[in-house]
Amino acid sequence: MQSCDQCSSYIWGMEKALMCSSCKMVCHKKCLPKIHTDCTSYSMKKNEEEGSQHFGVRVGTLTCDKNPVPKVLCILLEHVEMNGLYTEGIYRKSGSANRMKELHQLLDTEPSSVNLEEYPIHAITGIVKQWLRELPEPLMTFTHYSDFLHSVELPEKQEQLFAIYRVLDLLPTANFHTLERLIFHLVRVAKNEAHNRMSPNALAIVFAPCILRCHDTADPLLSMKDVAKTTTCVEMIINEQIRRYNEKIEEIEQLEYAEAMAVNQLKLKRQNTVHEKQSSNLSDVPEDEPVNLDSDAEQTLMMRIQSIKQEKEEIACRLPDLEQPGSDQENLDSEASVSSESLLDDRPGNSDTEGQY
């Protein structure tokens, strides 16, 4: 889908657009009066952009084993998560075109030195969308565009999910990890829907054209017909990841409860040990009775607490994962520790704890 070279917004199929026969600049008809550059200047600017370091570059060239997600995208998403999750209309409202152009240039030269605090949050979210739109190939790739659409056309929702996630597994590694990070970000945005008014559907409407689109050479009318399917596909991924996120948060809460119980038992054990040593005489203890029972019990509790902490860390690390449907439960079953199960048996049946994130 073509975007306007003046305002950077998409040119939808029903909108009127113009193209310069000389420099090939494309814009909305309504944006024409705002253009104050000649063809030579525009062509020079285009040539400079072709040498871009962080924008309009294939994802695979921006990533490595140490940094599996492109640097600019990481910086932008982290800033939005720290400062914009409660902003109403985040990603729906547009930022200032001038501030976005300024920020675009700075991020493309040296992203680490940019102070994002100086820019409005909507300008930053606008750059996130622009970075995705300018990729030579979208995150979900041209190759698998039809596969994703066919997945949505299956009759049953569970079939659709399995098919979508099977195609996700086929994405190039760099695309997969970058998409995984982006979807996790959108999950966090959607979890604050009560404040930012951005539901999974609203986010899918905004991001589907950025990450799941056909070639620019495709028939615009056909691509317009696919909008509903691409939106549905992205929305299903977001909703499925929200479901998994909630499950993992609930499990973390259960482990935190188990850890608190184990810590409390350890405190009581140590208090009782000190009290017994003060009130009893060691000469009264039978020779055949082990004297290290208390220390063994403490050691067991400490090992249990450490095991629970490790399990919590593993679950937290898996929060963004894009896994095949059904694999979450298998992981939980295989990784459930004996220590946490024994403690959770004593947990009251009705607990009204809400997930923290």
Buried (B, 14 or more C-beta within 10 A) or exposed (E): BEBBBBBBBBBBBEEEBBEBEEBEBBBBEBBEEEBEBEEEEBBEBEEEBEEBBBBBBEBBEBBEEEEBBBBBBBBBBEBBEEEBBEBEEBBBEBBBBEBBBBBBBBBBEEBEEBEBEEBBBBBBBBBBBBBBBBBEBBBBBBEBBEBBBBBBEBEEEEEBBBBBBEBBEEBBEBBBBBBBBBBBBBBBBBBBEEEBEBBBBBBBBBBBBBBBBBEEEBEBEEBEEBBEBBBBBBBBBBBBBBEBBBBBBEBBBBBBBBBEBBBEBBEEBBEEBEEEEEEEEEEEEEEEEEEEEBEEBBEBBEEBBEBBEEBBEEBEEBBBBBBBBEEBEEBEEEEEBEBBEEBBEEEEEEEEEEEEE
